[in-house]
Amino acid sequence: MNVLVFLIPTALLLGFIGLLAFLWSLKSGQYDDLDGAAVRILQDDDLKT
């Protein structure tokens, strides 16, 4: 039962860090262009013919 004294705050801290990382990624624009990479991979601009 004493181990819960350490595990519960650790779990809450890790969850809070994960939430902060997710909010930072939203603020920095990581999810703005979801379709751009899917379209760019199909373009053959780098091929020389």
C-alpha distance matrix in Angstrom:
0.0 3.8 5.4 5.7 7.7 9.9 10.2 11.3 13.9 15.1 15.7 17.5 19.5 20.6 21.6 23.5 25.3 26.2 27.6 29.6 31.0 32.1 33.7 35.5 36.8 38.2 39.8 41.4 43.0 41.3 41.8 45.3 47.3 45.7 49.0 50.7 49.2 49.9 53.5 54.0 53.0 56.0 58.5 60.8 62.0 61.4 63.7 67.3 70.0
3.8 0.0 3.8 5.3 5.5 7.6 9.2 10.7 12.4 13.5 15.0 16.7 18.0 19.5 21.0 22.5 24.0 25.4 27.0 28.5 30.0 31.5 33.0 34.4 36.0 37.5 38.9 40.4 42.3 40.7 41.4 44.9 47.1 45.7 49.1 50.6 49.0 50.0 53.6 53.8 53.0 56.0 58.4 60.6 61.6 60.9 63.3 66.8 69.7
5.4 3.8 0.0 3.8 5.3 5.5 6.2 8.7 10.6 10.8 12.2 14.5 15.7 16.6 18.3 20.2 21.3 22.5 24.4 26.0 27.1 28.6 30.4 31.7 33.1 34.8 36.4 37.6 39.5 37.7 38.5 42.0 44.1 42.5 45.9 47.3 45.6 46.6 50.2 50.4 49.4 52.5 54.9 57.0 58.1 57.3 59.7 63.2 66.0
5.7 5.3 3.8 0.0 3.8 5.2 4.9 5.7 8.4 9.5 10.1 11.9 13.8 15.0 16.0 17.9 19.6 20.7 22.1 24.0 25.4 26.6 28.2 29.8 31.3 32.7 34.2 35.8 37.5 35.9 36.4 39.9 42.1 40.6 44.0 45.6 44.2 45.1 48.6 49.0 48.2 51.2 53.7 56.0 57.0 56.5 59.0 62.5 65.3
7.7 5.5 5.3 3.8 0.0 3.8 5.9 6.1 7.1 9.0 10.7 11.6 12.9 14.9 16.3 17.4 19.1 20.8 22.0 23.4 25.1 26.7 27.9 29.3 31.2 32.6 33.8 35.4 37.4 36.1 36.9 40.2 42.7 41.5 45.0 46.4 45.1 46.3 49.8 50.0 49.4 52.5 54.8 57.1 57.9 57.4 60.0 63.4 66.4
9.9 7.6 5.5 5.2 3.8 0.0 3.8 5.8 5.9 6.2 8.7 10.3 10.9 12.4 14.4 15.7 16.7 18.5 20.2 21.4 22.7 24.6 26.0 27.1 28.9 30.6 31.8 33.1 35.2 33.7 34.8 38.2 40.5 39.3 42.8 44.0 42.5 43.8 47.3 47.3 46.7 49.9 52.1 54.2 55.0 54.3 56.9 60.3 63.3
10.2 9.2 6.2 4.9 5.9 3.8 0.0 3.8 5.7 5.1 6.0 8.6 9.8 10.5 12.1 14.1 15.3 16.4 18.2 19.9 21.0 22.4 24.2 25.6 27.0 28.6 30.2 31.5 33.3 31.5 32.3 35.8 38.0 36.5 40.0 41.4 39.9 40.9 44.5 44.7 43.9 47.0 49.4 51.6 52.5 52.0 54.4 57.9 60.8
11.3 10.7 8.7 5.7 6.1 5.8 3.8 0.0 3.8 5.4 5.2 6.2 8.6 10.0 10.6 12.3 14.3 15.4 16.5 18.4 20.0 21.1 22.5 24.3 25.9 27.1 28.6 30.3 32.0 30.6 31.1 34.5 36.9 35.6 39.1 40.7 39.5 40.5 44.0 44.4 43.9 46.9 49.2 51.7 52.6 52.3 54.8 58.4 61.2
13.9 12.4 10.6 8.4 7.1 5.9 5.7 3.8 0.0 3.8 5.4 5.0 6.0 8.6 9.8 10.4 12.2 14.1 15.1 16.3 18.3 19.9 20.9 22.3 24.3 25.7 26.7 28.4 30.5 29.4 30.2 33.5 36.0 35.1 38.7 40.0 38.9 40.3 43.7 43.8 43.5 46.7 48.8 51.2 51.8 51.4 54.2 57.7 60.6
15.1 13.5 10.8 9.5 9.0 6.2 5.1 5.4 3.8 0.0 3.8 5.4 5.1 6.2 8.5 9.8 10.6 12.3 14.2 15.3 16.5 18.4 20.0 21.0 22.6 24.5 25.7 26.9 29.0 27.5 28.6 32.0 34.3 33.2 36.8 37.9 36.5 38.0 41.4 41.4 40.9 44.2 46.2 48.4 49.1 48.6 51.3 54.7 57.7
15.7 15.0 12.2 10.1 10.7 8.7 6.0 5.2 5.4 3.8 0.0 3.8 5.4 5.2 6.1 8.6 9.9 10.6 12.2 14.3 15.4 16.5 18.4 19.9 21.2 22.7 24.4 25.8 27.4 25.8 26.4 29.9 32.1 30.8 34.3 35.7 34.4 35.6 39.1 39.3 38.8 41.9 44.2 46.6 47.4 47.1 49.7 53.2 56.1
17.5 16.7 14.5 11.9 11.6 10.3 8.6 6.2 5.0 5.4 3.8 0.0 3.8 5.5 5.1 6.1 8.6 9.9 10.5 12.3 14.2 15.3 16.4 18.3 20.0 21.1 22.5 24.3 26.1 24.9 25.5 28.8 31.3 30.3 34.0 35.4 34.5 35.8 39.1 39.4 39.3 42.4 44.5 47.0 47.7 47.6 50.4 53.8 56.7
19.5 18.0 15.7 13.8 12.9 10.9 9.8 8.6 6.0 5.1 5.4 3.8 0.0 3.8 5.4 5.1 6.2 8.6 9.8 10.6 12.3 14.3 15.3 16.4 18.4 20.1 21.0 22.5 24.7 23.6 24.7 27.9 30.5 29.8 33.5 34.5 33.5 35.2 38.4 38.4 38.3 41.6 43.4 45.8 46.3 46.0 48.9 52.3 55.3
20.6 19.5 16.6 15.0 14.9 12.4 10.5 10.0 8.6 6.2 5.2 5.5 3.8 0.0 3.8 5.4 5.0 6.2 8.6 9.8 10.5 12.3 14.2 15.2 16.6 18.5 20.0 21.0 22.9 21.3 22.5 25.9 28.1 27.2 30.8 31.8 30.5 32.1 35.4 35.4 35.1 38.4 40.3 42.7 43.3 42.9 45.7 49.1 52.1
21.6 21.0 18.3 16.0 16.3 14.4 12.1 10.6 9.8 8.5 6.1 5.1 5.4 3.8 0.0 3.8 5.4 5.1 6.2 8.6 9.9 10.6 12.3 14.2 15.4 16.6 18.4 20.0 21.5 20.1 20.6 24.0 26.4 25.3 29.0 30.4 29.4 30.7 34.0 34.3 34.2 37.3 39.4 42.0 42.7 42.6 45.4 48.9 51.7
23.5 22.5 20.2 17.9 17.4 15.7 14.1 12.3 10.4 9.8 8.6 6.1 5.1 5.4 3.8 0.0 3.8 5.4 5.0 6.2 8.6 9.8 10.5 12.2 14.2 15.3 16.4 18.3 20.2 19.4 20.3 23.3 26.1 25.6 29.4 30.5 29.8 31.5 34.6 34.7 35.0 38.1 39.9 42.6 42.9 43.0 45.9 49.3 52.3
25.3 24.0 21.3 19.6 19.1 16.7 15.3 14.3 12.2 10.6 9.9 8.6 6.2 5.0 5.4 3.8 0.0 3.8 5.4 5.1 6.2 8.6 9.9 10.5 12.4 14.3 15.3 16.4 18.6 17.6 19.0 22.1 24.7 24.3 28.1 28.8 27.8 29.8 32.8 32.7 32.8 36.2 37.8 40.2 40.5 40.2 43.3 46.6 49.7
26.2 25.4 22.5 20.7 20.8 18.5 16.4 15.4 14.1 12.3 10.6 9.9 8.6 6.2 5.1 5.4 3.8 0.0 3.8 5.4 5.1 6.2 8.7 9.8 10.6 12.5 14.3 15.4 16.9 15.3 16.3 19.7 22.1 21.2 24.9 25.9 24.9 26.6 29.8 29.8 29.9 33.1 34.9 37.5 38.0 37.9 40.8 44.2 47.2
27.6 27.0 24.4 22.1 22.0 20.2 18.2 16.5 15.1 14.2 12.2 10.5 9.8 8.6 6.2 5.0 5.4 3.8 0.0 3.8 5.4 5.1 6.2 8.5 9.9 10.6 12.3 14.3 15.7 14.8 15.4 18.4 21.2 20.7 24.5 25.6 25.2 26.8 29.8 30.1 30.6 33.6 35.4 38.2 38.6 38.8 41.8 45.2 48.1
29.6 28.5 26.0 24.0 23.4 21.4 19.9 18.4 16.3 15.3 14.3 12.3 10.6 9.8 8.6 6.2 5.1 5.4 3.8 0.0 3.8 5.4 5.1 6.1 8.6 9.9 10.5 12.2 14.4 14.0 15.4 18.1 21.1 21.2 25.0 25.6 25.3 27.4 30.1 30.1 30.8 34.0 35.3 38.0 38.0 38.2 41.4 44.6 47.7
31.0 30.0 27.1 25.4 25.1 22.7 21.0 20.0 18.3 16.5 15.4 14.2 12.3 10.5 9.9 8.6 6.2 5.1 5.4 3.8 0.0 3.8 5.5 5.1 6.2 8.7 9.9 10.5 12.6 11.4 13.2 16.2 18.8 18.7 22.4 22.9 22.2 24.4 27.2 26.9 27.4 30.7 32.1 34.7 34.7 34.7 37.9 41.1 44.2
32.1 31.5 28.6 26.6 26.7 24.6 22.4 21.1 19.9 18.4 16.5 15.3 14.3 12.3 10.6 9.8 8.6 6.2 5.1 5.4 3.8 0.0 3.8 5.4 5.1 6.3 8.7 10.0 11.0 9.7 10.5 13.7 16.3 16.0 19.8 20.7 20.3 22.2 25.0 25.2 25.8 28.9 30.5 33.3 33.6 33.9 36.9 40.3 43.2
33.7 33.0 30.4 28.2 27.9 26.0 24.2 22.5 20.9 20.0 18.4 16.4 15.3 14.2 12.3 10.5 9.9 8.7 6.2 5.1 5.5 3.8 0.0 3.8 5.4 5.1 6.2 8.7 10.1 10.3 11.0 13.4 16.6 17.0 20.8 21.6 21.8 23.9 26.3 26.5 27.6 30.6 31.9 34.8 34.8 35.3 38.5 41.8 44.7
35.5 34.4 31.7 29.8 29.3 27.1 25.6 24.3 22.3 21.0 19.9 18.3 16.4 15.2 14.2 12.2 10.5 9.8 8.5 6.1 5.1 5.4 3.8 0.0 3.8 5.4 5.1 6.1 8.7 9.0 11.1 13.1 16.2 17.1 20.8 20.9 20.9 23.5 25.7 25.4 26.6 29.8 30.7 33.4 33.1 33.4 36.8 39.9 43.0
36.8 36.0 33.1 31.3 31.2 28.9 27.0 25.9 24.3 22.6 21.2 20.0 18.4 16.6 15.4 14.2 12.4 10.6 9.9 8.6 6.2 5.1 5.4 3.8 0.0 3.8 5.4 5.2 6.4 5.5 7.7 10.2 12.9 13.5 17.2 17.4 17.2 19.7 22.1 21.8 22.9 26.1 27.1 29.9 29.7 30.1 33.4 36.6 39.6
38.2 37.5 34.8 32.7 32.6 30.6 28.6 27.1 25.7 24.5 22.7 21.1 20.1 18.5 16.6 15.3 14.3 12.5 10.6 9.9 8.7 6.3 5.1 5.4 3.8 0.0 3.8 5.5 5.4 6.0 6.5 8.4 11.7 12.6 16.3 16.8 17.4 19.6 21.7 22.0 23.5 26.3 27.4 30.4 30.3 31.1 34.4 37.5 40.4
39.8 38.9 36.4 34.2 33.8 31.8 30.2 28.6 26.7 25.7 24.4 22.5 21.0 20.0 18.4 16.4 15.3 14.3 12.3 10.5 9.9 8.7 6.2 5.1 5.4 3.8 0.0 3.8 5.5 7.8 9.1 9.8 13.4 15.1 18.6 18.5 19.4 22.0 23.7 23.6 25.4 28.3 28.9 31.8 31.3 32.1 35.5 38.5 41.5
41.4 40.4 37.6 35.8 35.4 33.1 31.5 30.3 28.4 26.9 25.8 24.3 22.5 21.0 20.0 18.3 16.4 15.4 14.3 12.2 10.5 10.0 8.7 6.1 5.2 5.5 3.8 0.0 3.8 5.9 8.6 9.2 12.1 14.1 17.3 16.7 17.2 20.2 21.8 21.1 23.0 26.0 26.4 29.1 28.3 28.9 32.4 35.3 38.4
43.0 42.3 39.5 37.5 37.4 35.2 33.3 32.0 30.5 29.0 27.4 26.1 24.7 22.9 21.5 20.2 18.6 16.9 15.7 14.4 12.6 11.0 10.1 8.7 6.4 5.4 5.5 3.8 0.0 3.8 5.5 5.4 8.4 10.6 13.7 13.2 14.2 17.0 18.4 18.2 20.2 23.0 23.5 26.4 25.8 26.8 30.2 33.2 36.1
41.3 40.7 37.7 35.9 36.1 33.7 31.5 30.6 29.4 27.5 25.8 24.9 23.6 21.3 20.1 19.4 17.6 15.3 14.8 14.0 11.4 9.7 10.3 9.0 5.5 6.0 7.8 5.9 3.8 0.0 3.8 5.9 7.7 8.7 12.2 11.9 12.0 14.7 16.7 16.5 17.9 20.9 21.8 24.7 24.5 25.2 28.4 31.6 34.5
41.8 41.4 38.5 36.4 36.9 34.8 32.3 31.1 30.2 28.6 26.4 25.5 24.7 22.5 20.6 20.3 19.0 16.3 15.4 15.4 13.2 10.5 11.0 11.1 7.7 6.5 9.1 8.6 5.5 3.8 0.0 3.8 5.8 6.1 9.9 10.6 11.3 13.3 15.4 16.0 17.5 20.0 21.3 24.5 24.7 25.9 28.9 32.2 34.7
45.3 44.9 42.0 39.9 40.2 38.2 35.8 34.5 33.5 32.0 29.9 28.8 27.9 25.9 24.0 23.3 22.1 19.7 18.4 18.1 16.2 13.7 13.4 13.1 10.2 8.4 9.8 9.2 5.4 5.9 3.8 0.0 3.8 6.2 9.1 9.4 11.2 13.3 14.5 15.1 17.4 19.6 20.3 23.7 23.5 25.1 28.1 31.2 33.7
47.3 47.1 44.1 42.1 42.7 40.5 38.0 36.9 36.0 34.3 32.1 31.3 30.5 28.1 26.4 26.1 24.7 22.1 21.2 21.1 18.8 16.3 16.6 16.2 12.9 11.7 13.4 12.1 8.4 7.7 5.8 3.8 0.0 3.8 5.7 5.6 7.8 9.8 10.7 11.5 13.8 15.8 16.6 20.0 20.0 21.8 24.7 27.8 30.2
45.7 45.7 42.5 40.6 41.5 39.3 36.5 35.6 35.1 33.2 30.8 30.3 29.8 27.2 25.3 25.6 24.3 21.2 20.7 21.2 18.7 16.0 17.0 17.1 13.5 12.6 15.1 14.1 10.6 8.7 6.1 6.2 3.8 0.0 3.8 5.7 6.8 7.7 9.7 11.2 12.6 14.6 16.2 19.7 20.4 22.0 24.6 28.0 30.1
49.0 49.1 45.9 44.0 45.0 42.8 40.0 39.1 38.7 36.8 34.3 34.0 33.5 30.8 29.0 29.4 28.1 24.9 24.5 25.0 22.4 19.8 20.8 20.8 17.2 16.3 18.6 17.3 13.7 12.2 9.9 9.1 5.7 3.8 0.0 3.8 5.7 5.3 6.4 8.7 10.4 11.6 13.2 16.9 17.9 19.9 22.2 25.5 27.4
50.7 50.6 47.3 45.6 46.4 44.0 41.4 40.7 40.0 37.9 35.7 35.4 34.5 31.8 30.4 30.5 28.8 25.9 25.6 25.6 22.9 20.7 21.6 20.9 17.4 16.8 18.5 16.7 13.2 11.9 10.6 9.4 5.6 5.7 3.8 0.0 3.8 5.5 5.3 6.1 8.7 10.4 11.1 14.6 15.0 16.9 19.5 22.7 24.9
49.2 49.0 45.6 44.2 45.1 42.5 39.9 39.5 38.9 36.5 34.4 34.5 33.5 30.5 29.4 29.8 27.8 24.9 25.2 25.3 22.2 20.3 21.8 20.9 17.2 17.4 19.4 17.2 14.2 12.0 11.3 11.2 7.8 6.8 5.7 3.8 0.0 3.8 5.4 5.0 6.2 8.9 10.2 13.3 14.1 15.4 17.9 21.4 23.7
49.9 50.0 46.6 45.1 46.3 43.8 40.9 40.5 40.3 38.0 35.6 35.8 35.2 32.1 30.7 31.5 29.8 26.6 26.8 27.4 24.4 22.2 23.9 23.5 19.7 19.6 22.0 20.2 17.0 14.7 13.3 13.3 9.8 7.7 5.3 5.5 3.8 0.0 3.8 5.7 5.7 7.2 9.6 12.9 14.6 16.2 18.1 21.6 23.5
53.5 53.6 50.2 48.6 49.8 47.3 44.5 44.0 43.7 41.4 39.1 39.1 38.4 35.4 34.0 34.6 32.8 29.8 29.8 30.1 27.2 25.0 26.3 25.7 22.1 21.7 23.7 21.8 18.4 16.7 15.4 14.5 10.7 9.7 6.4 5.3 5.4 3.8 0.0 3.8 5.5 5.5 7.0 10.7 12.1 14.4 16.2 19.5 21.1
54.0 53.8 50.4 49.0 50.0 47.3 44.7 44.4 43.8 41.4 39.3 39.4 38.4 35.4 34.3 34.7 32.7 29.8 30.1 30.1 26.9 25.2 26.5 25.4 21.8 22.0 23.6 21.1 18.2 16.5 16.0 15.1 11.5 11.2 8.7 6.1 5.0 5.7 3.8 0.0 3.8 5.4 5.4 8.6 9.4 11.2 13.5 16.9 19.0
53.0 53.0 49.4 48.2 49.4 46.7 43.9 43.9 43.5 40.9 38.8 39.3 38.3 35.1 34.2 35.0 32.8 29.9 30.6 30.8 27.4 25.8 27.6 26.6 22.9 23.5 25.4 23.0 20.2 17.9 17.5 17.4 13.8 12.6 10.4 8.7 6.2 5.7 5.5 3.8 0.0 3.8 5.6 8.0 9.9 10.9 12.6 16.3 18.3
56.0 56.0 52.5 51.2 52.5 49.9 47.0 46.9 46.7 44.2 41.9 42.4 41.6 38.4 37.3 38.1 36.2 33.1 33.6 34.0 30.7 28.9 30.6 29.8 26.1 26.3 28.3 26.0 23.0 20.9 20.0 19.6 15.8 14.6 11.6 10.4 8.9 7.2 5.5 5.4 3.8 0.0 3.8 6.5 9.3 11.1 11.9 15.4 16.7
58.5 58.4 54.9 53.7 54.8 52.1 49.4 49.2 48.8 46.2 44.2 44.5 43.4 40.3 39.4 39.9 37.8 34.9 35.4 35.3 32.1 30.5 31.9 30.7 27.1 27.4 28.9 26.4 23.5 21.8 21.3 20.3 16.6 16.2 13.2 11.1 10.2 9.6 7.0 5.4 5.6 3.8 0.0 3.8 5.8 8.3 9.5 12.6 14.2
60.8 60.6 57.0 56.0 57.1 54.2 51.6 51.7 51.2 48.4 46.6 47.0 45.8 42.7 42.0 42.6 40.2 37.5 38.2 38.0 34.7 33.3 34.8 33.4 29.9 30.4 31.8 29.1 26.4 24.7 24.5 23.7 20.0 19.7 16.9 14.6 13.3 12.9 10.7 8.6 8.0 6.5 3.8 0.0 3.8 5.6 5.8 9.0 10.6
62.0 61.6 58.1 57.0 57.9 55.0 52.5 52.6 51.8 49.1 47.4 47.7 46.3 43.3 42.7 42.9 40.5 38.0 38.6 38.0 34.7 33.6 34.8 33.1 29.7 30.3 31.3 28.3 25.8 24.5 24.7 23.5 20.0 20.4 17.9 15.0 14.1 14.6 12.1 9.4 9.9 9.3 5.8 3.8 0.0 3.8 5.6 8.0 10.3
61.4 60.9 57.3 56.5 57.4 54.3 52.0 52.3 51.4 48.6 47.1 47.6 46.0 42.9 42.6 43.0 40.2 37.9 38.8 38.2 34.7 33.9 35.3 33.4 30.1 31.1 32.1 28.9 26.8 25.2 25.9 25.1 21.8 22.0 19.9 16.9 15.4 16.2 14.4 11.2 10.9 11.1 8.3 5.6 3.8 0.0 3.8 6.5 9.7
63.7 63.3 59.7 59.0 60.0 56.9 54.4 54.8 54.2 51.3 49.7 50.4 48.9 45.7 45.4 45.9 43.3 40.8 41.8 41.4 37.9 36.9 38.5 36.8 33.4 34.4 35.5 32.4 30.2 28.4 28.9 28.1 24.7 24.6 22.2 19.5 17.9 18.1 16.2 13.5 12.6 11.9 9.5 5.8 5.6 3.8 0.0 3.8 6.4
67.3 66.8 63.2 62.5 63.4 60.3 57.9 58.4 57.7 54.7 53.2 53.8 52.3 49.1 48.9 49.3 46.6 44.2 45.2 44.6 41.1 40.3 41.8 39.9 36.6 37.5 38.5 35.3 33.2 31.6 32.2 31.2 27.8 28.0 25.5 22.7 21.4 21.6 19.5 16.9 16.3 15.4 12.6 9.0 8.0 6.5 3.8 0.0 3.8
70.0 69.7 66.0 65.3 66.4 63.3 60.8 61.2 60.6 57.7 56.1 56.7 55.3 52.1 51.7 52.3 49.7 47.2 48.1 47.7 44.2 43.2 44.7 43.0 39.6 40.4 41.5 38.4 36.1 34.5 34.7 33.7 30.2 30.1 27.4 24.9 23.7 23.5 21.1 19.0 18.3 16.7 14.2 10.6 10.3 9.7 6.4 3.8 0.0
